[in-house]
Amino acid sequence: MAIGEAGPGSVRDGSQPRKRLEETMRARFGRECVYVPSCRFGLYAALRHWCPPGGRVLMSPVNDDVIFFVVLAAGLRPVQAPLNPSDASIDIDAVPEDVWGSLSAVLTTNLYGNPDPAPGLRARCDALGIPLFEDAAHAIGSEVGGRPVGAWGDASVFSLSKHVGAKAGGILAIADPGLREALEKACDDLLLPRRTTAELAYAVRPYAEAAVRGLRLRRAAWATMRLLGLMEREEIRMPLRPDELARAVASAPDLDAHDPWVRVDMHDYRLRAGRFRLGRIGRRLDRLDDVLAACRSGTELLLSTSWGQPAGGQPGASVQPLFRVPLLVADRDAAARALARHGIVVGYLYDPPLDDYAGAAFTDPSPSPEGARWFARHALPVDPLRARSVIAALEESGVGPAEVPEGLGPTGG
């Protein structure tokens, strides 16, 4: 070994801060945890481990399109589920029995932190002998059935970019501790070498963003990125490019072939992390409980408004520390413009639903698509940490609440 070269397990290779992240999350969720560079990367590894190529995965059509492409990259067929229109959770009773019988796995979304019905999905998966995967990217502090979101699936993936605010990193949590070594090796085999330029960009990003905010240069920054071809989304959904996608799907399972879609918004999603990145993530993770408390307070305030009541769940239900609160508004575009006038940018929109976006060539459409379409059209996801500013802007705009049409409620009542 050359002088100065970092050997396996050395401090310089990042193993110690990585293990600290894993131990912190294991203490929180009671499961073996493997650090991964992104939630999407961890999900791909889990899907490849549990699901045979060609398998069918039930998932939500109101979801990030990146997750849709991860499922395709794993060589699997997405099957879109019917949704509860008030919070976009999977409507178990509206899934036909023949669809249940055809599945190889179920993938939850827990959109914005609102839990999917994990206890019921767990029971269904157990009866069918198939795995349940939990995408807990938005739901690191949410609970369902008396347990944390992420404690129900055979495997769960968490983002350290969202509530944690580290803008990098993820966790793959595993129900069976005996599988940890195999999944850690599978992830290691898929990782790409660390890049100095990526680490440097990560180091300076917070300062660059602070400068943009301080100088009120957001619009100029976006215009420059678009001019340089760095903006990969002109619309809410990324361009599908169906001919190219069909060729990629034909080669699946293949993460490299699907990289043009999976990497969107996060080009370092499968890079090995350096010590600086891991250290910053750890410091942000140490403050997670304070962030969750603030998110819970803001969520409670937003759900008390006329726009939040439809998504507020049953009376007396505990308030989740949502990552974004999906206010239901009559005119979402008008509401977004009103917020923009106050410097509040609305992100994490997932409209149209994935079956309308991708079509039957790439996914099985939902048997009851109306709930997903209604939610996608009316949901205005806002940051609970800016609750008071959001309420003031919407009150000033006069935007009215949307009411779930009669007949669109969940099948289970």
Buried (B, 14 or more C-beta within 10 A) or exposed (E): EEEEEEEEEEEEBBBBBBBBBBEBBBEBBBBBBBBBBBBBBBBBBBBBBBBEEEBBBBBBBBBBBBBBBBBBBBBBBBBBBBBBBBBBBBBBEBBEEEBBEBBBBBBBBBBBBBBBBBBBBBEBBEEBEBBBBBBBBBBBBBBBBEBBBBBBBBBBBBBBBBBBBBBBBBBBBBBEEEBBEEBBEBBEEBBEEBBEEBBEEBEEEEEEEEEBEEEEEBEEBBEEEEEEEEEBEEEBBBBBEEEEBEEBBEEBBBBEBBBBBBBBEBBBBBBBBBBBBBBBBBEBBEEBEEBBEBBBBBBBBBBEBBBBBBBBBEEEEEBBBBBBBBBBBEBBEBBBEBBEEBEBEBEBBBBBBBBBBBEEEBBBBBBBBBBBBBBBBBBBBBBBBBBEBBBEBBEEBEBBBBEBEEEBBBEEE
